[in-house]
Amino acid sequence: MEPREVPLSPNSVSLLVIANILPLFGAFGQDYTNYFLSRSIDWSDWIVFAVGPLGVVWILSATIRALGPPFLQNAIGKGSENRSLIERDLMSSTSADVCELWNGHNVARLAAKGEIHEFLRVLDGSETKFREGDIGRKQFFREVNKDYYDGSATADEKRTPKPPNLLLNLGSPGRKVRVMAAMIQACLLQSGFLILLVLLKFDSELNERFVRIPLYSFITALSGTITLTLALILCASQLDRTTVRRGTAENNSSNSLGSYIITKEVNNEIIESHLSSGYNRGIPDRTRSLLSYVILLGVALGYIAQVVGLASMRYPAQIALFGITIVMTLTRAFLRQAPHPLVSIKCPRLFEMDWLALAHVLDDKLLWGRKKVERAPVWSISGGRTWRYCPEKPEVQRKGQKSMNLLHLRTELYRSCGWNCPATEMTSALCEAIETVAQRYLRPENKDFTWYLAADLGGNDEDDVSFTINREERHSKNWSLDRDQILSALSLWLLYDQQIGQPSEHAEESLRLLGPSDIKEDLKKLSLTLRKLRYVKETSYLSDRDSITERNSTFWTRKFRRNRIVGFNESLRLGLPSLDNGPARESIRGGPGSQQYKLSLQITDDANEKNCAPAVLSRVSLAQLYAQHIFSGFMWALSENMSVTPKLDDVQKTANDVVLNGLCDYEDALLGILPPLLWNKRLKSDPPTITTILRQQFP
């Protein structure tokens, strides 16, 4: 019997093509479904999700993972799944266990506790302020969508800060308009498809053109499509009800504008989405479990009925459903494009709070992308300057507005974020050392004590930064220093060192100047062995030799980076640190119009050499060096306001206490305390012993 050719009808062709192509699209359905659900926030998203679904199997899996009872979760191998993974994959919320981070290319949802914090920058006329992104503190914003408020949340849950929702807020404005347009499109397509099914069954002209459709096919296709759509809407709505959302919009009664720093551009509404308190605590919900059965049955039966009905219908219905699926897939992909911020800036690692404070106070163009970002604005404490900056004197006019605003903002950012930085450990040691010394030597009638340091703002601009230690009114009445402010100053100073492109090494040589040259003789008279003590003077040349001899004194020539020279002096013509010529590390400028001279110092052990300043030559970490500078500034101011005149033995005990605080070693502590006391005649001399008299008479 000869084989016959069986002609392919359009119905069989469309069925074969669709049957082979849809599984290919369905292979991408899991990530596609999860990504769409993780950015769904209201009923318009639910409808867009329900029409033309892709990957129904993955929707069933998502329903079981998030809403299903334990035995169904065990059945699909998700019984022991961590709740944070479900939140990461399927929900729009962030929590203590799930965060969203910008990695430079896209937003990544992570089941981890990410270090990310949200702030709003408010512009009101000429005044700019920062507000913490906690909704409870957005006084200048009004709440909208109050029906999303979770009344069952505990007080702790309401106060706990949540990571910002980047996926919901990044990108250009107009999200609502696009989603509403997509919802209208979905409704029109779904309605058109249902009308097409009715026409294919009951329209006489179509019945004449196509073979009559069996009644069961029409009923199963129509009921299956409606059931599937309603079940998917219910599924999306129940997934959304596991989260709590609140929106904030600009307060119409003010002229303020709000935006997330580096996380979003200016928009007219800010959306927050977090897990509801009951779901987050794992409280059983019988209604949710019951609805999960309804959803699962609706999706499964609706999909099966739709497939069975369309298999017996003609190709117009099959092609129409296929086309709707493709169109809605592309529409959902368009709605869920990867969001990008208007401005994305990579801040120096571990110095994010410092960069933000510097940009806001000193150059806010950096925040809006209106300036090429190379490094943060210049700010550092200026070492190597005169000690006369330090004491508080009513007749001296201070000009520290910018620096104090900077420290205040950096401190507020730290108190909100609570992130550690490279200066955290040294800050604690410095504050304990200052408090120890204040307890011994400050006048008891004082309630507070302030000292000042010179600050470099770049461009030959300089102002003062002040620190205040206060006496506690209750209980012990000990002295207490604001650790957060000290931490901010140290961290900002360390950022400057990193920004100038000269990475500091742990073993790099540093120079801490101890004060006026006149105290050399006083230091020499003390019965102390000070191995780190050196005497330095500037030189206008770099010798080819490591050492030279002048007037029977041997000098060693050393080059130091400008930001490695701290302390106080008046004999060396050291300019501001920011005027350092940079990578050459060999010269600085003393000021506008002055000639360059080499940043090279001659060092000797001989205290008799004239015009030499006492200094400490050491190899310590930069954080420790800068902490010692702040401590020295405190001592210079304290030496003019001391309640007692200590003896050398008492100073040595104080130095031991400073060592126990962890600020420095014993000799560094002594050389931080003694110079101000010697200069201001605050060190009580012991009566001369017979041995001392004999040495003076018979040298």
BADRENRO-5258 format. One record per residue (C-alpha): residue in one letter; chain; x, y, z. Coordinates in pm, whole numbers, plus 50000, padded with zeros to 5 digits. Layout:
# residues N
PT   code   unit      px      py      pz
PT      A      A       X       Y       Z
...
This chain:
# residues 699
PT   code   unit      px      py      pz
PT      M      A   50000   50000   50000
PT      E      A   50153   50330   49894
PT      P      A   50193   50600   50158
PT      R      A   49968   50903   50128
PT      E      A   50053   51262   50192
PT      V      A   49852   51407   50477
PT      P      A   49801   51779   50421
PT      L      A   49885   51999   50720
PT      S      A   49599   52227   50818
PT      P      A   49655   52569   50977
PT      N      A   49509   52429   51300
PT      S      A   49764   52151   51329
PT      V      A   50050   52381   51226
PT      S      A   49962   52646   51485
PT      L      A   49919   52382   51753
PT      L      A   50255   52222   51673
PT      V      A   50441   52552   51659
PT      I      A   50291   52683   51982
PT      A      A   50342   52350   52158
PT      N      A   50714   52358   52073
PT      I      A   50783   52728   52129
PT      L      A   50603   52786   52458
PT      P      A   50820   52540   52656
PT      L      A   51125   52733   52531
PT      F      A   50983   53054   52675
PT      G      A   50871   52872   52988
PT      A      A   51230   52773   53063
PT      F      A   51296   53138   53152
PT      G      A   50974   53165   53350
PT      Q      A   51114   53119   53702
PT      D      A   51351   53416   53712
PT      Y      A   51110   53620   53502
PT      T      A   50818   53549   53737
PT      N      A   51022   53614   54050
PT      Y      A   51163   53939   53918
PT      F      A   50821   54075   53825
PT      L      A   50666   53981   54158
PT      S      A   50955   54138   54353
PT      R      A   50856   54479   54212
PT      S      A   50477   54449   54229
PT      I      A   50307   54688   54467
PT      D      A   49937   54733   54378
PT      W      A   49635   54593   54193
PT      S      A   49742   54721   53853
PT      D      A   50056   54503   53878
PT      W      A   49839   54205   53970
PT      I      A   49633   54236   53651
PT      V      A   49941   54280   53433
PT      F      A   50088   53968   53594
PT      A      A   49771   53760   53543
PT      V      A   49720   53816   53168
PT      G      A   49931   53609   52930
PT      P      A   50131   53431   53204
PT      L      A   50465   53275   53125
PT      G      A   50579   52969   53321
PT      V      A   50266   52858   53506
PT      V      A   50464   52579   53675
PT      W      A   50691   52837   53838
PT      I      A   50388   53033   53956
PT      L      A   50261   52723   54133
PT      S      A   50604   52677   54289
PT      A      A   50613   53040   54405
PT      T      A   50267   53008   54560
PT      I      A   50365   52699   54756
PT      R      A   50694   52854   54873
PT      A      A   50537   53174   55002
PT      L      A   50184   53079   55098
PT      G      A   50152   52702   55101
PT      P      A   50125   52475   55405
PT      P      A   50433   52287   55529
PT      F      A   50344   51952   55374
PT      L      A   50324   52105   55025
PT      Q      A   50655   52288   55081
PT      N      A   50812   51957   55180
PT      A      A   50665   51796   54869
PT      I      A   50857   52033   54639
PT      G      A   51175   52020   54848
PT      K      A   51133   52364   55008
PT      G      A   51030   52258   55356
PT      S      A   51349   52380   55526
PT      E      A   51393   52689   55310
PT      N      A   51493   53003   55495
PT      R      A   51224   53272   55496
PT      S      A   51476   53531   55378
PT      L      A   51522   53341   55050
PT      I      A   51147   53352   54987
PT      E      A   51144   53725   55058
PT      R      A   51443   53783   54831
PT      D      A   51294   53593   54536
PT      L      A   50923   53675   54546
PT      M      A   50851   53987   54746
PT      S      A   50907   54358   54705
PT      S      A   51011   54404   55066
PT      T      A   51340   54457   55241
PT      S      A   51405   54362   55601
PT      A      A   51679   54291   55852
PT      D      A   51765   53980   55648
PT      V      A   51712   54104   55290
PT      C      A   51857   54413   55129
PT      E      A   51902   54569   54788
PT      L      A   52243   54699   54686
PT      W      A   52367   54886   54381
PT      N      A   52678   54710   54248
PT      G      A   52765   54968   53982
PT      H      A   52568   54795   53706
PT      N      A   52235   54687   53853
PT      V      A   52045   54635   54173
PT      A      A   52108   54303   54345
PT      R      A   51864   54160   54600
PT      L      A   52062   53976   54865
PT      A      A   51958   53756   55156
PT      A      A   52207   53934   55378
PT      K      A   52242   54227   55615
PT      G      A   52388   54485   55381
PT      E      A   52547   54806   55504
PT      I      A   52316   55049   55330
PT      H      A   52136   55349   55472
PT      E      A   51895   55598   55326
PT      F      A   51901   55974   55367
PT      L      A   51698   56256   55222
PT      R      A   51859   56579   55122
PT      V      A   51627   56875   55167
PT      L      A   51666   57202   54987
PT      D      A   51466   57488   55130
PT      G      A   51578   57818   54985
PT      S      A   51947   57864   55058
PT      E      A   51944   57615   55346
PT      T      A   52022   57247   55292
PT      K      A   51977   56974   55549
PT      F      A   51993   56601   55581
PT      R      A   51719   56390   55727
PT      E      A   51739   56024   55814
PT      G      A   51536   55808   55578
PT      D      A   51325   55652   55853
PT      I      A   50962   55727   55774
PT      G      A   50897   55820   56134
PT      R      A   51137   56112   56100
PT      K      A   51022   56253   55767
PT      Q      A   50852   56554   55922
PT      F      A   50875   56743   55596
PT      F      A   50692   56469   55407
PT      R      A   50332   56362   55428
PT      E      A   50231   55998   55430
PT      V      A   50018   55861   55149
PT      N      A   49865   55517   55097
PT      K      A   49784   55496   55467
PT      D      A   49572   55187   55407
PT      Y      A   49899   54996   55376
PT      Y      A   49991   55071   55736
PT      D      A   50041   54757   55940
PT      G      A   49854   54811   56264
PT      S      A   49963   54477   56408
PT      A      A   50333   54561   56400
PT      T      A   50506   54587   56734
PT      A      A   50668   54910   56850
PT      D      A   51016   54762   56799
PT      E      A   50930   54657   56444
PT      K      A   50809   55006   56363
PT      R      A   51126   55165   56500
PT      T      A   51368   54921   56339
PT      P      A   51522   55086   56029
PT      K      A   51479   54890   55709
PT      P      A   51709   54895   55406
PT      P      A   51577   55120   55128
PT      N      A   51379   54973   54838
PT      L      A   51600   55053   54541
PT      L      A   51406   54848   54284
PT      L      A   51088   55039   54362
PT      N      A   51243   55385   54358
PT      L      A   51539   55398   54122
PT      G      A   51484   55512   53769
PT      S      A   51293   55784   53593
PT      P      A   50956   55904   53724
PT      G      A   50627   55805   53563
PT      R      A   50604   55447   53686
PT      K      A   50233   55475   53765
PT      V      A   50151   55598   53416
PT      R      A   50335   55309   53252
PT      V      A   50178   55046   53477
PT      M      A   49828   55185   53425
PT      A      A   49880   55185   53049
PT      A      A   50000   54823   53064
PT      M      A   49698   54728   53276
PT      I      A   49458   54882   53025
PT      Q      A   49637   54696   52748
PT      A      A   49609   54369   52943
PT      C      A   49237   54420   53003
PT      L      A   49175   54495   52636
PT      L      A   49374   54191   52519
PT      Q      A   49206   53956   52766
PT      S      A   48860   54091   52684
PT      G      A   48935   54063   52313
PT      F      A   49043   53702   52355
PT      L      A   48723   53610   52541
PT      I      A   48513   53786   52276
PT      L      A   48703   53591   52007
PT      L      A   48613   53261   52177
PT      V      A   48247   53360   52183
PT      L      A   48250   53463   51819
PT      L      A   48425   53144   51710
PT      K      A   48150   52946   51877
PT      F      A   47836   53144   51798
PT      D      A   47908   53360   51490
PT      S      A   47756   53190   51182
PT      E      A   48002   53338   50932
PT      L      A   48298   53214   51132
PT      N      A   48130   52874   51169
PT      E      A   48099   52853   50791
PT      R      A   48463   52952   50742
PT      F      A   48594   52722   51018
PT      V      A   48466   52386   51127
PT      R      A   48209   52411   51407
PT      I      A   48372   52412   51750
PT      P      A   48251   52152   52000
PT      L      A   48065   52294   52298
PT      Y      A   48298   52133   52553
PT      S      A   48597   52305   52390
PT      F      A   48432   52643   52415
PT      I      A   48326   52590   52777
PT      T      A   48663   52458   52894
PT      A      A   48860   52727   52708
PT      L      A   48640   53011   52837
PT      S      A   48611   52888   53194
PT      G      A   48979   52786   53208
PT      T      A   49096   53129   53090
PT      I      A   48874   53316   53338
PT      T      A   48966   53081   53625
PT      L      A   49337   53104   53550
PT      T      A   49328   53483   53532
PT      L      A   49137   53523   53858
PT      A      A   49361   53272   54036
PT      L      A   49672   53457   53923
PT      I      A   49530   53790   54040
PT      L      A   49453   53629   54377
PT      C      A   49804   53481   54387
PT      A      A   49974   53817   54323
PT      S      A   49749   53994   54573
PT      Q      A   49818   53742   54849
PT      L      A   50193   53762   54788
PT      D      A   50168   54138   54816
PT      R      A   49972   54116   55139
PT      T      A   50271   53952   55306
PT      T      A   50438   54293   55285
PT      V      A   50352   54635   55425
PT      R      A   50400   54940   55208
PT      R      A   50393   55306   55286
PT      G      A   50451   55599   55056
PT      T      A   50580   55948   55127
PT      A      A   50538   56242   54898
PT      E      A   50653   56601   54904
PT      N      A   50477   56818   55156
PT      N      A   50276   57070   54959
PT      S      A   50307   57324   55238
PT      S      A   50683   57367   55196
PT      N      A   50928   57441   54919
PT      S      A   51145   57140   54998
PT      L      A   51265   56887   54745
PT      G      A   51369   56541   54850
PT      S      A   51588   56279   54690
PT      Y      A   51780   55973   54795
PT      I      A   52151   56034   54799
PT      I      A   52312   55813   54534
PT      T      A   52019   55572   54547
PT      K      A   51753   55751   54343
PT      E      A   51686   56066   54153
PT      V      A   51427   56326   54243
PT      N      A   51078   56179   54226
PT      N      A   50734   56272   54348
PT      E      A   50687   55970   54573
PT      I      A   50905   55738   54776
PT      I      A   50785   55384   54834
PT      E      A   50875   55161   55124
PT      S      A   50795   54790   55129
PT      H      A   50868   54565   55427
PT      L      A   50748   54226   55551
PT      S      A   50429   54238   55755
PT      S      A   50485   54173   56122
PT      G      A   50283   53850   56130
PT      Y      A   50455   53696   55828
PT      N      A   50795   53810   55948
PT      R      A   50745   53641   56284
PT      G      A   50612   53323   56119
PT      I      A   50268   53351   56277
PT      P      A   50035   53082   56125
PT      D      A   49757   53230   55915
PT      R      A   49470   52987   55844
PT      T      A   49311   53223   55594
PT      R      A   49634   53249   55397
PT      S      A   49674   52871   55395
PT      L      A   49315   52825   55275
PT      L      A   49362   53081   55000
PT      S      A   49680   52904   54891
PT      Y      A   49471   52592   54819
PT      V      A   49225   52803   54620
PT      I      A   49508   52960   54422
PT      L      A   49678   52629   54349
PT      L      A   49355   52461   54237
PT      G      A   49252   52764   54036
PT      V      A   49584   52796   53854
PT      A      A   49622   52422   53790
PT      L      A   49263   52350   53683
PT      G      A   49231   52675   53491
PT      Y      A   49549   52611   53296
PT      I      A   49453   52249   53217
PT      A      A   49105   52349   53108
PT      Q      A   49242   52626   52887
PT      V      A   49491   52392   52720
PT      V      A   49228   52120   52664
PT      G      A   48977   52365   52524
PT      L      A   49218   52542   52288
PT      A      A   49352   52210   52157
PT      S      A   49009   52145   51998
PT      M      A   48954   52500   51880
PT      R      A   49074   52650   51556
PT      Y      A   49399   52833   51493
PT      P      A   49266   53191   51538
PT      A      A   49217   53127   51911
PT      Q      A   49547   52946   51944
PT      I      A   49741   53218   51765
PT      A      A   49557   53489   51959
PT      L      A   49652   53338   52296
PT      F      A   50009   53288   52179
PT      G      A   50024   53649   52063
PT      I      A   49879   53777   52391
PT      T      A   50143   53580   52583
PT      I      A   50425   53725   52372
PT      V      A   50290   54083   52390
PT      M      A   50238   54071   52768
PT      T      A   50577   53909   52821
PT      L      A   50741   54197   52633
PT      T      A   50525   54448   52820
PT      R      A   50623   54308   53158
PT      A      A   50986   54308   53050
PT      F      A   50952   54675   52955
PT      L      A   50796   54759   53290
PT      R      A   51071   54576   53476
PT      Q      A   51375   54722   53305
PT      A      A   51683   54730   53524
PT      P      A   51664   55060   53716
PT      H      A   51957   55298   53714
PT      P      A   52015   55604   53933
PT      L      A   52057   55943   53775
PT      V      A   52396   55974   53945
PT      S      A   52604   55682   54065
PT      I      A   52928   55757   54247
PT      K      A   53176   55504   54377
PT      C      A   53287   55632   54714
PT      P      A   53616   55532   54878
PT      R      A   53572   55205   55062
PT      L      A   53520   55246   55439
PT      F      A   53486   55624   55395
PT      E      A   53134   55651   55248
PT      M      A   53001   55867   55532
PT      D      A   53303   56098   55507
PT      W      A   53262   56140   55132
PT      L      A   52894   56224   55165
PT      A      A   52958   56480   55438
PT      L      A   53242   56644   55245
PT      A      A   53040   56664   54926
PT      H      A   52735   56810   55097
PT      V      A   52920   57074   55300
PT      L      A   53206   57172   55070
PT      D      A   53097   57094   54714
PT      D      A   52736   56981   54666
PT      K      A   52771   56974   54286
PT      L      A   52923   56631   54332
PT      L      A   52588   56501   54456
PT      W      A   52405   56594   54138
PT      G      A   52663   56472   53890
PT      R      A   52734   56825   53770
PT      K      A   53103   56789   53827
PT      K      A   53352   56523   53729
PT      V      A   53428   56319   54038
PT      E      A   53796   56260   54094
PT      R      A   53820   56280   54470
PT      A      A   53637   56429   54764
PT      P      A   53686   56797   54855
PT      V      A   53994   56870   55062
PT      W      A   53966   56873   55438
PT      S      A   54228   56778   55694
PT      I      A   54355   56889   56030
PT      S      A   54666   57091   55967
PT      G      A   54968   56948   56151
PT      G      A   55295   57129   56207
PT      R      A   55131   57465   56277
PT      T      A   55157   57689   56582
PT      W      A   55033   57574   56923
PT      R      A   54877   57917   56973
PT      Y      A   54568   57789   56787
PT      C      A   54481   57549   57067
PT      P      A   54365   57740   57380
PT      E      A   54026   57905   57388
PT      K      A   54073   58283   57410
PT      P      A   53781   58530   57403
PT      E      A   53982   58788   57212
PT      V      A   54059   58547   56927
PT      Q      A   53805   58546   56645
PT      R      A   53746   58189   56526
PT      K      A   53639   58105   56173
PT      G      A   53536   57744   56194
PT      Q      A   53188   57742   56042
PT      K      A   53258   57504   55753
PT      S      A   53466   57261   55955
PT      M      A   53215   57248   56238
PT      N      A   52926   57197   55994
PT      L      A   53126   56916   55837
PT      L      A   53197   56745   56169
PT      H      A   52835   56784   56276
PT      L      A   52702   56623   55959
PT      R      A   52959   56342   55965
PT      T      A   52866   56274   56328
PT      E      A   52494   56261   56246
PT      L      A   52558   56024   55956
PT      Y      A   52756   55796   56184
PT      R      A   52487   55797   56452
PT      S      A   52231   55696   56192
PT      C      A   52441   55432   56014
PT      G      A   52655   55302   56297
PT      W      A   52923   55180   56056
PT      N      A   53278   55129   56173
PT      C      A   53571   55293   55999
PT      P      A   53954   55266   56017
PT      A      A   53962   55517   56304
PT      T      A   53712   55343   56534
PT      E      A   53960   55163   56759
PT      M      A   54201   55455   56790
PT      T      A   53914   55694   56868
PT      S      A   53826   55497   57178
PT      A      A   54189   55502   57299
PT      L      A   54223   55877   57233
PT      C      A   53903   55968   57415
PT      E      A   53991   55759   57718
PT      A      A   54336   55917   57731
PT      I      A   54195   56273   57717
PT      E      A   53932   56193   57980
PT      T      A   54200   56046   58209
PT      V      A   54418   56356   58185
PT      A      A   54118   56590   58226
PT      Q      A   54015   56408   58543
PT      R      A   54360   56473   58692
PT      Y      A   54433   56828   58583
PT      L      A   54123   57026   58481
PT      R      A   53980   57276   58725
PT      P      A   53692   57122   58923
PT      E      A   53471   57430   58880
PT      N      A   53476   57395   58501
PT      K      A   53169   57235   58342
PT      D      A   53325   57209   57999
PT      F      A   53655   57269   57828
PT      T      A   53720   57349   57461
PT      W      A   54033   57340   57251
PT      Y      A   54101   57421   56887
PT      L      A   54304   57285   56597
PT      A      A   54380   57436   56259
PT      A      A   54196   57278   55965
PT      D      A   54296   57284   55597
PT      L      A   54010   57341   55350
PT      G      A   54222   57341   55037
PT      G      A   54306   57631   54807
PT      N      A   54507   57807   55079
PT      D      A   54190   57829   55287
PT      E      A   54206   57753   55658
PT      D      A   53972   57762   55955
PT      D      A   53943   57620   56307
PT      V      A   53785   57303   56438
PT      S      A   53692   57279   56804
PT      F      A   53648   56988   57043
PT      T      A   53474   57007   57381
PT      I      A   53495   56782   57684
PT      N      A   53211   56808   57937
PT      R      A   53176   56720   58302
PT      E      A   52891   56482   58376
PT      E      A   52634   56640   58608
PT      R      A   52513   56317   58767
PT      H      A   52671   56029   58953
PT      S      A   53050   56030   58917
PT      K      A   53085   56377   58762
PT      N      A   53365   56246   58542
PT      W      A   53476   56421   58228
PT      S      A   53322   56289   57907
PT      L      A   53427   56352   57548
PT      D      A   53203   56324   57242
PT      R      A   53351   56013   57082
PT      D      A   53145   56043   56766
PT      Q      A   53288   56386   56689
PT      I      A   53646   56269   56749
PT      L      A   53579   55966   56528
PT      S      A   53447   56193   56252
PT      A      A   53755   56416   56264
PT      L      A   53998   56124   56252
PT      S      A   53810   55948   55974
PT      L      A   53789   56262   55759
PT      W      A   54160   56319   55808
PT      L      A   54238   55961   55706
PT      L      A   54024   56001   55394
PT      Y      A   54234   56301   55292
PT      D      A   54545   56084   55308
PT      Q      A   54380   55821   55091
PT      Q      A   54248   56075   54842
PT      I      A   54584   56236   54762
PT      G      A   54695   55913   54597
PT      Q      A   54982   55839   54830
PT      P      A   54890   55525   55023
PT      S      A   55035   55521   55371
PT      E      A   55240   55231   55488
PT      H      A   55242   55109   55845
PT      A      A   55619   55138   55872
PT      E      A   55651   55480   55710
PT      E      A   55845   55737   55908
PT      S      A   55649   56016   56076
PT      L      A   55750   56334   56252
PT      R      A   55559   56482   56547
PT      L      A   55681   56830   56632
PT      L      A   55675   56904   57004
PT      G      A   55661   57283   57018
PT      P      A   55896   57581   57052
PT      S      A   56272   57545   57033
PT      D      A   56305   57706   57375
PT      I      A   56197   57390   57558
PT      K      A   56506   57196   57441
PT      E      A   56705   57288   57747
PT      D      A   56416   57203   57980
PT      L      A   56380   56860   57821
PT      K      A   56752   56804   57853
PT      K      A   56745   56878   58226
PT      L      A   56487   56610   58300
PT      S      A   56624   56285   58433
PT      L      A   56459   56087   58154
PT      T      A   56585   55864   57877
PT      L      A   56406   55976   57562
PT      R      A   56528   55764   57273
PT      K      A   56274   55896   57023
PT      L      A   56356   56262   57083
PT      R      A   56518   56437   56789
PT      Y      A   56590   56796   56687
PT      V      A   56508   56910   56337
PT      K      A   56549   57206   56109
PT      E      A   56449   57264   55752
PT      T      A   56697   57254   55467
PT      S      A   56672   57398   55120
PT      Y      A   56862   57114   54959
PT      L      A   56873   56738   54948
PT      S      A   57209   56599   55034
PT      D      A   57344   56303   54840
PT      R      A   57472   56169   55169
PT      D      A   57263   56016   55443
PT      S      A   57437   56228   55704
PT      I      A   57636   56549   55720
PT      T      A   57835   56719   55996
PT      E      A   57778   57081   56095
PT      R      A   57934   57247   56403
PT      N      A   58028   56915   56556
PT      S      A   57667   56793   56522
PT      T      A   57572   56504   56298
PT      F      A   57254   56554   56092
PT      W      A   57054   56297   55900
PT      T      A   56858   56419   55600
PT      R      A   56505   56280   55582
PT      K      A   56213   56331   55346
PT      F      A   55862   56319   55490
PT      R      A   55523   56333   55333
PT      R      A   55355   56655   55440
PT      N      A   55060   56476   55595
PT      R      A   55307   56268   55800
PT      I      A   55428   56581   55981
PT      V      A   55204   56666   56276
PT      G      A   55237   56840   56610
PT      F      A   55314   57206   56674
PT      N      A   55601   57443   56599
PT      E      A   55684   57793   56475
PT      S      A   56039   57755   56352
PT      L      A   55966   57543   56041
PT      R      A   55790   57715   55751
PT      L      A   55538   57442   55685
PT      G      A   55248   57535   55461
PT      L      A   54902   57379   55454
PT      P      A   54898   57005   55378
PT      S      A   54685   57053   55066
PT      L      A   54954   57272   54912
PT      D      A   55186   56972   54895
PT      N      A   55293   56925   54534
PT      G      A   55186   56565   54545
PT      P      A   55345   56253   54400
PT      A      A   55704   56384   54398
PT      R      A   55680   56407   54777
PT      E      A   55992   56622   54776
PT      S      A   55869   56979   54793
PT      I      A   55591   57200   54921
PT      R      A   55496   57564   54880
PT      G      A   55507   57792   55176
PT      G      A   55226   58013   55043
PT      P      A   55114   58216   54741
PT      G      A   55408   58361   54553
PT      S      A   55672   58201   54772
PT      Q      A   55961   58000   54634
PT      Q      A   55960   57625   54652
PT      Y      A   56180   57457   54902
PT      K      A   56252   57092   54951
PT      L      A   56046   56903   55203
PT      S      A   56355   56769   55366
PT      L      A   56446   56798   55730
PT      Q      A   56783   56766   55898
PT      I      A   56766   56561   56214
PT      T      A   57015   56549   56498
PT      D      A   57037   56415   56851
PT      D      A   57215   56728   56971
PT      A      A   56993   56966   57172
PT      N      A   57260   57237   57163
PT      E      A   57219   57300   56790
PT      K      A   57053   57637   56737
PT      N      A   56727   57688   56545
PT      C      A   56632   57324   56584
PT      A      A   56283   57223   56692
PT      P      A   56226   56922   56920
PT      A      A   56035   56639   56756
PT      V      A   55955   56269   56780
PT      L      A   56069   56045   56497
PT      S      A   55856   55731   56490
PT      R      A   55692   55465   56278
PT      V      A   55325   55436   56373
PT      S      A   54999   55394   56187
PT      L      A   54845   55707   56044
PT      A      A   54539   55680   56270
PT      Q      A   54763   55664   56577
PT      L      A   54975   55955   56455
PT      Y      A   54669   56174   56401
PT      A      A   54523   56073   56737
PT      Q      A   54846   56179   56908
PT      H      A   54823   56517   56734
PT      I      A   54471   56576   56871
PT      F      A   54592   56470   57217
PT      S      A   54886   56712   57194
PT      G      A   54648   56994   57099
PT      F      A   54440   56917   57406
PT      M      A   54752   56928   57625
PT      W      A   54861   57267   57484
PT      A      A   54520   57413   57566
PT      L      A   54502   57238   57904
PT      S      A   54842   57366   58014
PT      E      A   54696   57717   58036
PT      N      A   54396   57607   58245
PT      M      A   54534   57353   58487
PT      S      A   54412   57332   58845
PT      V      A   54739   57182   58974
PT      T      A   55109   57202   58906
PT      P      A   55218   56839   58886
PT      K      A   55556   56695   58962
PT      L      A   55749   56482   58718
PT      D      A   55651   56166   58907
PT      D      A   55284   56252   58865
PT      V      A   55333   56320   58495
PT      Q      A   55497   55980   58460
PT      K      A   55198   55815   58628
PT      T      A   54967   56001   58391
PT      A      A   55176   55882   58096
PT      N      A   55141   55524   58219
PT      D      A   54762   55569   58230
PT      V      A   54766   55697   57872
PT      V      A   54964   55388   57771
PT      L      A   54700   55168   57937
PT      N      A   54434   55350   57737
PT      G      A   54608   55227   57421
PT      L      A   54689   55562   57263
PT      C      A   55067   55523   57238
PT      D      A   55375   55391   57413
PT      Y      A   55528   55540   57728
PT      E      A   55777   55771   57562
PT      D      A   55524   55907   57313
PT      A      A   55289   55977   57603
PT      L      A   55557   56164   57798
PT      L      A   55651   56372   57495
PT      G      A   55286   56457   57441
PT      I      A   55236   56580   57799
PT      L      A   55568   56742   57897
PT      P      A   55631   57012   57628
PT      P      A   55316   57218   57705
PT      L      A   55383   57194   58079
PT      L      A   55744   57305   58036
PT      W      A   55654   57595   57807
PT      N      A   55383   57729   58040
PT      K      A   55591   57664   58354
PT      R      A   55339   57414   58487
PT      L      A   55584   57143   58591
PT      K      A   55679   57163   58959
PT      S      A   56051   57123   59016
PT      D      A   56176   56885   59281
PT      P      A   56424   57025   59540
PT      P      A   56779   56968   59417
PT      T      A   56951   56664   59564
PT      I      A   57314   56653   59683
PT      T      A   57402   56454   59371
PT      T      A   57252   56721   59147
PT      I      A   57438   57002   59328
PT      L      A   57768   56815   59301
PT      R      A   57714   56756   58930
PT      Q      A   57646   57125   58877
PT      Q      A   57956   57224   59075
PT      F      A   58185   56958   58930
PT      P      A   58066   56873   58580
